[in-house]
Amino acid sequence: MSTINALGRRKTSVARVYLSEGKGKVVINGREINEYVPIAIHQYKINRPFELTETKGKYDVKVNVKGGGINGQVDAIRLAICRALVKIDEANKPVLKGESLMTRDPRMVERKKPGQPKARKKFQFSKR
């Protein structure tokens, strides 16, 4: 098997994932997963697709991710991993879709409007 690549997005984060056969090593932007994402919940989110498809420890993952914050980046990485696993084996799709991991979350930050301090907040109204 050659390297499989996939793309994942969330808010303003974009993650490119390269899956190749290996021992389950995850490298994000040239750093180990423990170093780049020290929070256990985020590590769990990244490893969840492998647990569901029972492929934990079978693939090495190399990730290039940019933009957004840590939460958006983790979700983008997870979506990209799911897409790559589906490219490898189409039988993984119903399992991942059942956990709603194949869905691209479309929620974005609402733009700021002119004449207002933020997207929805208004300046204080003075009657007199």
C-alpha positions in Angstrom: 0.0 0.0 0.0 1.3 3.4 -0.9 0.5 6.6 1.0 -3.1 7.6 1.1 -3.8 11.3 1.6 -7.0 13.1 2.5 -8.2 16.6 3.5 -10.3 17.7 6.5 -11.6 21.1 7.4 -13.3 22.7 10.4 -13.9 26.5 10.9 -10.7 28.0 9.5 -8.5 24.9 10.1 -7.3 22.8 7.2 -5.6 19.4 7.8 -3.8 17.2 5.2 -3.4 13.6 6.4 -1.0 11.1 4.9 -1.7 7.4 6.0 0.8 4.7 5.4 1.3 1.2 6.8 3.2 1.3 10.1 3.1 0.9 13.8 0.5 3.6 14.7 2.8 6.6 15.0 1.1 10.0 14.7 3.1 13.0 13.7 1.5 16.5 13.5 3.5 19.3 11.9 6.7 17.4 12.6 6.0 16.8 16.3 4.6 13.8 18.2 0.9 13.8 19.1 1.7 14.0 22.8 3.8 17.1 22.2 1.5 18.9 19.8 -1.8 17.9 21.5 -1.1 17.4 25.2 -4.8 17.3 26.2 -6.1 13.7 26.5 -9.6 14.4 25.1 -8.1 15.8 21.9 -5.8 12.7 21.6 -8.9 10.6 22.1 -10.7 12.5 19.3 -7.8 11.9 16.9 -7.5 8.2 17.7 -11.3 7.5 17.7 -11.6 6.6 14.0 -8.9 3.9 14.4 -10.7 2.5 17.5 -14.0 2.3 15.6 -12.6 0.6 12.5 -10.3 -1.7 14.6 -7.2 -0.4 12.8 -5.4 1.0 15.8 -1.6 0.5 15.4 -1.8 -0.5 11.7 -1.1 2.9 10.1 1.4 5.7 10.6 -0.2 9.1 10.3 1.6 12.3 9.1 -0.4 15.5 9.4 0.1 19.0 8.1 -2.5 21.3 9.8 -2.8 25.1 9.7 -5.2 27.8 10.7 -7.7 28.1 13.6 -7.3 27.0 17.1 -6.5 23.7 18.7 -10.2 22.5 18.7 -10.8 23.3 15.1 -7.4 21.6 14.2 -8.3 18.4 16.1 -11.7 18.1 14.4 -10.1 18.8 11.0 -7.5 16.1 11.6 -10.2 13.6 12.7 -12.3 14.3 9.6 -9.2 13.8 7.3 -8.3 10.5 9.0 -11.9 9.3 8.6 -11.8 10.2 4.9 -8.5 8.4 4.4 -9.8 5.3 6.2 -12.8 5.2 3.8 -10.4 5.5 0.8 -8.5 2.5 2.1 -11.6 0.4 2.8 -15.2 1.4 1.8 -16.5 -1.0 4.5 -15.3 1.6 7.1 -17.8 4.2 6.0 -21.0 2.9 7.7 -19.2 2.6 11.0 -17.8 6.1 10.9 -21.0 7.6 9.5 -22.9 6.0 12.4 -20.8 7.9 14.8 -21.3 11.0 12.6 -17.6 11.4 12.0 -17.9 11.7 8.2 -19.8 14.9 8.4 -18.1 18.2 7.6 -19.2 20.7 10.3 -20.3 23.8 8.4 -20.5 26.2 11.3 -18.3 29.2 10.8 -17.8 32.5 12.7 -20.4 35.1 11.7 -19.0 38.2 10.1 -18.9 41.6 11.8 -21.5 44.0 10.4 -20.9 47.8 9.9 -22.4 50.0 12.5 -22.1 47.3 15.2 -19.3 46.4 17.5 -19.6 42.7 16.8 -21.6 40.3 14.6 -24.8 40.6 16.6 -24.1 43.1 19.5 -25.4 46.6 19.0 -24.0 49.9 20.4 -25.9 51.2 23.4 -29.1 52.9 22.4 -29.8 56.3 23.9 -33.3 57.7 23.5 -32.3 61.3 24.5 
